[in-house]
Amino acid sequence: MDLNSILSQLETASEEEIEKLLQQYNVEVSRAFARFSSTKTNARNFWFCQTKFCIVRETVQPSCQKTCLETLRILSRDKRVLAPVATKEGMLILSGMARLQAGEEEDADEKGSQEQTLSEEDKRVVVEALKCLCNIVYNSPAAQQVCVDVQLVRGLCASLATAHTWPHEVGLFTLRLLFLLSALQPAVRGVLKREWHAVRLLTEVLEHTLDVRWVGPYEAAHPDPQAIPIPAEDNERAMEALKAMFNLTLSETDNQQFRLIAAILRHLLMLKTETEEKTEEAHSHAVNLLNNLPVSCLDVLIDVPVQGGLEKYGGKNMDAIKVLLDFMEKRINKGSSYKEGLTPVLSLLTEGSRHHREIRRYIKAQVLPPLKDVESRPEVGTTIRNKLVRLMTHVDMGVKQTAAEFLFVLCKESVDNLLKYTGYGNAAGLLAARGLLGGGRGETQYSDDEDSDTEEYKSVKPFINPITGHVEKPLPNPIEEMTEEQKEYEAEKLANMFDKLSRQQMIRPMGVKSDGTLAPLEETLCCPPEENSDSDSD
């Protein structure tokens, strides 16, 4: 339908005629939005958006308001036409239609009481207005600043306080709008936490949505294995709440509140959704949020006295840690997007292992069990250890450093233990970065529990190649049949080749300094290594 024709008819049409015209337009434009938002139609879309907004402002009937807002929502995907609505007046009108009062408007309690009297048509208007606000805030920095200026977050938090009364879509897009504002305008995060207690409100939303039943301090009842999965709508709202809470916990807040959040996230890890894909998405958001919490709060994941735990791990419950390990392996098996999908859970498990002995002991038993078969290289195979060792030489620096650090912590930051499981070649990057090429330990202090080697490992330990980390098959000696003169000639030839490459700056011979770091070879020869009296005993 031609935009010029619509614009000319809208100026004189009644509300009923406007509604019919726009319903027809919405169907057509939603099928091929790209065509309607092209440069050619940009100017007409701008004026159409302006005209539409005037109609929204003046329309009385909810059905016509809803249709107008649907058109505005479609147009608001195009950031080039938002100037007419990305104003103080525009955002106040839309927030009013969404039943969100700004800071300068009427009291929250009065507006909240009106929610109970909305008709179904009114609720559809609220939903469409919220969708428009989400699109406009996402696409317009000017609109974002207007929302800050008019204190729209006040209305959002007032709505959070009545979350249990929400229809699904009202709740979903209220939470999404809160997420967008807290993500795109960092300045509002402090206001949300200090003045409007948004972290507490979001925590309550999660408790209600996930049906958390407390059986002890920071311990939720274990989900019934026969219970139905989380309904799709509840899961959608929970994900939006987790994303908003992630933004608000990027800086410090009340430690008691953090521990409560950790307990809710443990409960979430134990739940299932309607599909495997959605369950993985929920676990991903839980991992991201857990990374924001102080590491001291992670004991909540394993300390559940009512449910009990494993005696060999001090009575701690490792169910949540097992879920995290399974999630980590799924992300490794995907073989892509390691930086966004894998490094958060690796970082979480690394810090948990570094600061909580029982977590480290459990994870090591799963990831690095006592060695028996050393016939294959550490990076060859299908075990979780093999997969992690392969990541130690990944092309992405962040991925390989995170994987190496995880294994290093599981080995209690002992170079000898790490090399036993990975080989020197795979670990060289980490050791060079940490200044441990000469051996030794990291800075973290660990418990004195010993790792016993298996008899199979002890019997072949002298034959293991420390570089590759496995027992190599005997290879023929290439210089065995050479005369002494031939050996000397080949050695001199090799030295000359190295010298030529060095002078041409193709290579630079390096050595290990006394502090375990790499340096040019001439520097290491001038500074003889100091005696290292540190013991490698655990």
C-alpha positions in Angstrom: 0.0 0.0 0.0 1.4 3.4 -1.0 2.4 5.6 2.0 1.3 8.8 0.4 -2.2 7.4 -0.1 -2.4 6.3 3.5 -1.1 9.7 4.8 -3.7 11.6 2.8 -6.6 9.3 4.0 -5.5 9.4 7.7 -5.9 13.2 7.9 -9.7 13.0 7.4 -10.5 9.4 8.4 -12.5 8.4 11.5 -11.1 6.1 14.2 -12.7 3.1 12.6 -11.4 3.9 9.2 -7.9 4.6 10.6 -7.9 1.2 12.3 -8.9 -0.6 9.1 -6.3 1.2 7.0 -3.5 0.5 9.5 -4.4 -3.1 9.9 -4.0 -3.6 6.2 -0.8 -1.7 6.2 0.6 -3.6 9.2 0.0 -6.9 7.5 1.8 -5.8 4.3 4.7 -4.0 6.0 5.5 -6.8 8.5 6.0 -9.2 5.5 8.7 -7.2 4.0 10.0 -4.6 6.4 13.3 -4.1 4.7 11.5 -2.8 1.6 9.6 -0.2 3.6 12.7 0.9 5.6 14.9 1.4 2.6 16.6 4.8 1.9 14.1 5.5 -0.8 11.1 5.5 1.6 13.0 6.8 4.6 11.6 10.4 4.3 8.1 9.1 3.9 8.5 6.8 6.8 9.6 9.7 9.0 6.5 11.7 8.2 4.4 8.6 8.5 5.9 8.0 12.0 5.2 11.6 13.0 1.6 11.4 11.7 1.1 8.0 13.4 2.3 9.4 16.7 -0.1 12.3 16.5 -2.9 9.8 16.0 -1.8 7.7 19.0 -1.8 10.8 21.2 -5.3 11.8 20.1 -7.0 8.4 19.8 -9.5 7.3 22.5 -10.6 3.8 21.6 -8.2 1.0 22.9 -8.6 -1.1 19.7 -7.5 1.8 17.5 -4.7 2.7 19.9 -3.5 -0.9 19.7 -3.4 -0.9 15.9 -1.6 2.5 15.8 0.9 1.2 18.3 1.5 -1.9 16.2 2.3 0.3 13.2 4.6 2.4 15.4 6.3 -0.7 16.7 7.1 -1.8 13.1 8.4 1.6 12.2 10.5 1.9 15.3 12.7 -0.9 14.1 14.2 1.8 11.8 16.4 4.1 13.9 16.3 6.8 11.2 12.7 7.7 11.7 12.5 7.9 15.5 13.0 11.7 16.0 9.2 12.4 16.3 8.8 10.0 19.3 12.3 10.2 20.9 11.3 13.3 22.8 10.2 14.0 26.3 6.6 14.4 25.3 6.7 11.3 23.1 8.3 9.0 25.8 5.9 10.3 28.5 2.9 9.5 26.3 4.1 6.0 25.5 5.1 5.3 29.1 1.6 6.5 30.2 0.0 4.1 27.7 2.3 1.4 29.1 1.0 2.2 32.6 4.5 3.3 33.7 4.6 6.5 35.7 7.8 8.6 35.3 9.4 10.3 38.3 7.4 13.5 37.8 4.1 11.8 37.5 1.5 10.5 40.0 2.4 8.2 42.9 3.2 4.6 42.1 0.7 3.1 44.4 -2.2 4.9 42.7 -1.1 3.8 39.2 -0.5 0.2 40.5 -4.0 0.0 41.8 -5.3 0.7 38.3 -3.7 -2.5 36.9 -6.4 -4.6 38.4 -9.2 -2.9 36.5 -7.7 -3.1 32.9 -9.8 -4.7 30.3 -8.3 -7.2 27.8 -8.1 -4.5 25.1 -6.4 -2.2 27.6 -3.8 -4.9 28.4 -3.0 -5.3 24.6 -2.5 -1.5 24.5 0.0 -1.8 27.4 1.9 -4.6 25.7 2.2 -2.8 22.4 3.3 0.4 24.2 6.0 -1.6 26.0 7.1 -3.1 22.8 7.4 0.3 21.2 9.4 1.6 24.1 11.8 -1.3 23.9 12.4 -0.7 20.2 12.8 3.0 20.6 15.1 2.8 23.6 17.2 0.2 21.8 17.5 2.2 18.6 17.7 5.8 19.9 20.3 7.2 22.2 18.2 10.4 22.5 15.3 8.3 23.8 17.6 6.6 26.3 18.6 10.0 27.7 15.0 11.1 27.9 14.2 8.0 29.9 16.9 8.9 32.3 15.8 12.5 32.6 12.1 11.6 33.3 13.1 8.8 35.7 11.3 6.1 33.8 13.1 3.5 36.0 10.8 4.6 38.8 7.8 3.3 36.9 9.6 0.1 36.0 10.5 -0.6 39.6 6.9 0.2 40.7 5.8 -2.4 38.2 8.3 -4.9 39.5 6.7 -4.6 42.9 3.4 -6.0 41.5 5.0 -8.7 39.4 2.8 -11.4 40.7 -0.2 -9.8 39.0 1.3 -9.4 35.6 0.0 -11.0 32.4 2.9 -12.7 30.7 3.7 -10.2 28.0 3.4 -7.2 30.3 6.0 -8.8 32.6 8.2 -9.9 29.8 8.5 -6.5 28.1 8.7 -4.6 31.4 11.7 -6.7 32.3 13.2 -6.3 28.8 12.9 -2.5 29.0 14.6 -2.5 32.4 17.4 -4.7 30.9 17.8 -2.3 27.9 18.0 0.8 30.1 20.4 -0.7 32.5 22.6 -2.0 29.7 22.6 1.1 27.5 22.7 3.7 30.3 25.2 2.7 32.9 24.4 5.8 35.0 21.0 4.5 35.9 22.4 1.3 37.5 23.3 3.1 40.7 19.9 4.8 40.9 18.1 1.5 40.4 20.1 -0.1 43.2 20.2 2.7 45.8 16.9 4.5 45.3 14.6 1.9 43.9 16.1 -1.4 45.3 15.9 -3.0 41.9 18.2 -6.0 42.9 15.8 -7.0 45.7 12.8 -6.6 43.4 14.3 -8.7 40.7 15.2 -11.3 43.2 11.6 -11.5 44.3 10.5 -11.8 40.6 12.9 -14.7 40.2 11.6 -16.4 43.4 8.0 -16.1 42.3 8.7 -17.1 38.6 10.9 -20.1 39.5 8.6 -21.2 42.4 11.4 -21.2 44.9 10.5 -22.8 48.2 13.0 -22.2 51.0 13.9 -25.0 53.4 16.8 -23.4 55.1 19.1 -20.3 55.0 20.0 -19.9 51.4 18.7 -23.4 50.6 15.8 -24.0 48.2 13.9 -27.3 48.2 15.2 -29.7 45.6 12.9 -29.8 42.5 10.7 -32.9 42.3 12.2 -35.2 39.6 8.7 -35.9 38.4 7.8 -32.2 38.2 6.9 -30.7 34.8 9.6 -28.5 33.2 9.5 -24.7 33.6 6.7 -23.4 31.4 8.0 -21.5 28.4 6.5 -18.2 29.5 7.9 -18.4 33.0 11.3 -19.3 31.5 11.2 -16.2 29.2 10.5 -13.9 32.1 13.2 -15.5 34.2 15.8 -15.0 31.5 14.9 -11.3 31.1 15.2 -10.9 34.9 18.6 -12.6 34.9 19.9 -10.3 32.2 18.7 -7.2 34.0 20.2 -8.4 37.3 23.5 -9.1 35.5 23.8 -5.4 34.7 22.9 -4.3 38.2 25.5 -6.7 39.9 28.5 -5.5 37.8 29.5 -3.5 40.9 29.3 -4.3 44.6 26.0 -4.6 46.4 24.8 -6.1 49.7 26.6 -9.4 50.4 23.5 -11.0 52.0 21.6 -10.2 48.8 24.4 -11.8 46.7 24.1 -15.1 48.7 20.4 -15.1 48.2 20.9 -14.7 44.5 23.5 -17.5 44.5 20.9 -19.8 46.2 18.3 -19.0 43.5 20.8 -19.6 40.7 21.6 -23.0 42.2 17.9 -23.8 42.2 17.7 -22.7 38.5 20.6 -25.0 37.6 18.6 -27.9 39.0 15.6 -27.2 36.9 14.7 -28.3 33.4 12.8 -26.3 30.7 10.7 -27.6 27.9 13.6 -28.0 25.5 17.3 -28.8 25.9 18.2 -25.6 24.0 16.2 -23.4 26.5 17.7 -25.3 29.4 21.2 -24.5 28.1 20.3 -20.9 27.6 19.0 -20.7 31.2 22.2 -22.2 32.5 24.2 -19.7 30.4 22.5 -16.8 32.1 23.0 -18.4 35.5 26.7 -18.7 34.8 27.1 -15.1 33.7 25.4 -13.9 36.8 27.4 -16.2 39.1 30.6 -14.7 37.7 29.4 -11.3 39.0 29.0 -12.5 42.6 31.9 -12.5 45.1 33.7 -15.9 45.0 33.0 -16.2 48.7 29.3 -16.7 47.9 29.9 -19.8 45.8 29.9 -22.0 48.9 26.1 -21.6 48.7 26.2 -23.8 45.6 27.5 -26.8 47.6 26.4 -26.1 51.2 22.8 -27.5 51.4 22.5 -29.2 54.8 18.8 -30.3 54.3 19.6 -32.1 51.1 22.9 -33.5 52.3 26.1 -34.2 50.3 29.0 -36.5 49.8 31.1 -37.6 52.8 34.3 -37.7 50.7 33.9 -34.0 50.0 33.2 -32.9 53.5 29.4 -33.5 53.3 29.1 -30.9 50.5 26.5 -31.4 47.7 28.1 -31.4 44.3 24.9 -31.5 42.2 25.2 -27.9 41.0 28.9 -28.3 40.2 28.1 -31.4 38.1 25.6 -29.4 36.1 28.2 -26.7 35.5 30.7 -29.3 34.3 28.2 -30.9 32.0 27.4 -27.4 30.7 31.0 -26.7 30.1 31.5 -29.9 28.1 28.5 -29.2 26.0 30.0 -25.8 25.1 33.3 -27.4 24.3 31.6 -30.0 22.0 29.9 -27.2 20.0 33.3 -26.3 18.6 32.5 -22.6 18.1 31.9 -19.3 19.9 34.2 -20.4 22.7 34.9 -16.8 23.8 31.3 -16.0 24.5 30.0 -19.4 25.3 32.8 -21.3 27.1 35.1 -18.8 28.8 32.5 -17.6 31.4 31.9 -21.1 32.8 35.6 -21.9 32.7 36.3 -18.7 34.6 33.6 -19.5 37.1 34.9 -23.0 37.8 38.5 -21.7 38.0 37.7 -19.2 40.7 35.4 -21.6 42.5 38.2 -24.2 42.5 40.8 -21.7 43.6 38.9 -20.6 46.7 36.9 -23.6 47.7 38.8 -26.8 48.3 35.9 -29.2 48.0 34.9 -27.7 44.6 38.5 -28.2 43.4 38.8 -31.7 44.6 35.5 -32.7 43.0 36.2 -31.1 39.7 39.7 -32.6 39.5 38.3 -36.1 40.1 36.1 -35.6 37.1 38.5 -33.7 34.8 41.9 -35.0 35.8 41.5 -38.4 37.3 44.7 -40.4 38.2 46.6 -41.2 35.0 46.7 -44.7 33.8 47.1 -44.6 30.0 49.9 -42.4 28.8 50.4 -44.1 25.5 48.6 -41.2 23.7 49.3 -37.5 23.7 47.3 -35.5 26.3 45.5 -33.6 23.6 44.4 -36.8 21.7 41.1 -38.4 22.8 37.6 -37.8 23.8 37.8 -37.3 27.6 37.2 -33.8 29.1 40.9 -33.6 29.9 41.8 -34.2 26.2 39.4 -31.5 25.1 40.7 -29.0 27.6 44.3 -29.7 26.7 43.5 -29.1 23.0 42.1 -25.7 24.0 45.5 -24.8 25.6 46.8 -24.2 22.1 43.6 -22.5 20.7 44.1 -19.6 18.3 42.1 -17.3 20.5 44.4 -16.0 23.2 41.6 -15.5 25.8 40.3 -19.1 25.3 43.6 -20.8 25.6 44.6 -18.7 28.6 41.3 -19.5 30.4 41.6 -23.2 29.7 45.2 -23.4 30.8 44.5 -21.4 34.0 41.6 -23.8 34.8 43.8 -26.9 34.6 46.6 -25.1 36.4 44.3 -24.4 39.4 43.1 -28.0 39.4 46.8 -28.9 39.7 47.1 -26.6 42.7 49.3 -24.3 40.6 52.1 -26.8 40.7 54.1 -26.8 37.4 55.2 -30.5 37.9 51.6 -31.6 38.3 50.4 -29.6 35.3 53.1 -31.0 33.1 52.1 -34.5 34.1 48.7 -34.0 32.7 49.4 -31.7 29.7 53.0 -32.0 28.6 55.5 -29.1 28.5 54.6 -28.2 24.9 50.9 -27.5 25.7 51.7 -25.7 28.9 54.5 -23.5 27.7 52.3 -20.5 26.9 50.9 -20.4 30.4 54.2 -21.0 32.1 55.9 -18.2 30.1 53.1 -15.8 31.0 53.4 -16.7 34.7 57.2 -16.7 34.8 57.3 -20.4 35.6 59.3 -21.9 32.8 61.9 -22.9 35.3 59.3 -24.8 37.4 57.8 -24.0 40.8 54.4 -22.9 41.9 51.8 -20.1 41.5 51.1 -17.7 44.3 47.9 -19.2 45.7 48.2 -21.4 48.8 46.4 -24.7 48.7 45.7 -27.5 51.1 48.3 -30.3 51.7 46.2 -33.2 50.4 48.4 -35.4 48.2 47.7 -36.7 44.7 48.8 -40.4 44.5 50.0 -41.8 41.2 48.6 -45.0 39.9 50.9 -48.0 39.6 50.5 -47.9 35.8 51.8 -44.4 35.7 54.7 -45.1 38.1 55.9 -48.0 35.9 56.2 -45.8 32.7 57.0 -42.4 34.2 60.8 -42.7 33.4 59.9 -43.2 29.7 57.5 -40.3 29.3 58.6 -37.5 27.0 58.1 -34.4 29.1 57.5 -32.2 26.1 54.7 -34.3 24.6 53.5 -35.8 27.8 53.3 -39.4 26.6 55.4 -42.5 26.1 56.8 -42.4 22.6 57.6 -45.4 20.5 61.4 -45.8 20.0 62.6 -44.0 16.9 65.8 -44.8 15.0 68.8 -42.6 15.9 69.6 -40.5 12.7 73.2 -40.0 13.8 73.9 -43.5 15.0 75.8 -44.5 11.9 77.7 -41.2 11.4 81.4 -40.8 12.0 82.6 -38.2 14.6 83.7 -36.0 11.7 80.2 -36.2 10.1 78.6 -35.4 13.5 80.8 -32.4 13.9 80.1 -31.1 10.4 76.3 -31.4 10.9 76.5 -29.6 14.3 78.6 -26.8 12.8 76.2 -26.5 9.8 73.2 -26.3 12.2 74.9 -23.6 14.3 75.7 -21.5 11.2 72.1 -21.7 10.1 70.9 -20.5 13.5 73.4 -17.7 13.4 72.3 -16.6 10.0 68.6 -16.6 10.9 69.4 -14.7 14.1 71.5 -12.0 12.3 68.7 -11.6 9.8 66.3 -11.2 12.7 64.2 -14.1 11.5 64.5 -15.8 14.9 65.8 -14.6 18.3 67.4 -17.2 20.5 65.8 -17.1 24.0 66.7 -18.5 27.4 65.0 -18.7 30.8 66.1 -16.2 33.5 66.3 -17.0 37.1 62.8 -15.7 37.8 61.4 -18.2 35.2 60.7 -15.6 32.5 61.9 -15.6 28.9 64.7 -13.3 27.9 67.2 -13.0 25.0 69.8 -15.7 25.2 72.7 -13.3 25.8 71.0 -11.9 28.9 70.4 -15.3 30.4 74.1 -16.3 29.8 75.3 -13.1 31.6 73.1 -13.8 34.6 73.6 -17.3 36.0 70.5 -18.8 37.6 70.1 -18.5 41.3 69.6 -21.6 43.4 65.9 -22.3 44.0 65.4 -23.5 47.5 61.6 -23.7 47.2 60.1 -27.2 47.7 57.7 -28.6 45.2 55.9 -30.7 47.8 52.3 -30.1 48.2 
